[in-house]
Amino acid sequence: MALFESGEMYLETILRLSKKKTSVHSIDVCRELGYSKPSVSRAVSVLKEDGYLTVEDDGALILTEIGRKTAEDIYEKHTVISEFLKSLGVSEETASGDACKIEHIISDETFLAVKKFLGKK
């Protein structure tokens, strides 16, 4: 099932948090994104139903194989686009903010061209 931008943001956030913490819970996502508990709870429910994550008995959020792949793809886009914008002289803060928007709409063709331009595989 195709994800909306918000679903991609949740997956990317869970991935990033999982790199810093041994387990990620909904409250961690609330704090990271500044969203309400009901909003995160609803998103987690949808992502779970769609097979992108599972929820452990203790409430820990675990990305499934497809959830992890999707999150890693979005995170790669974010980092590459941010790096590209910074190479053009854009400030780190602006580059990161703009990359966060662009990562959800950039075509595969354009993204691959940016990666090639930066000398990335």
Sequence and secondary structure as in RCSB ss.txt:
>XXXX:A:sequence
MALFESGEMYLETILRLSKKKTSVHSIDVCRELGYSKPSVSRAVSVLKEDGYLTVEDDGALILTEIGRKTAEDIY
EKHTVISEFLKSLGVSEETASGDACKIEHIISDETFLAVKKFLGKK
>XXXX:A:secstr
    HHHHHHHHHHHHHHHHSS   HHHHHHHHT  HHHHHHHHHHHHHTTSEEE TT  EEE HHHHHHHHHHH
HHHHHHHHHHHHTT  HHHHHHHHHHHTTT  HHHHHHHHHHTT  
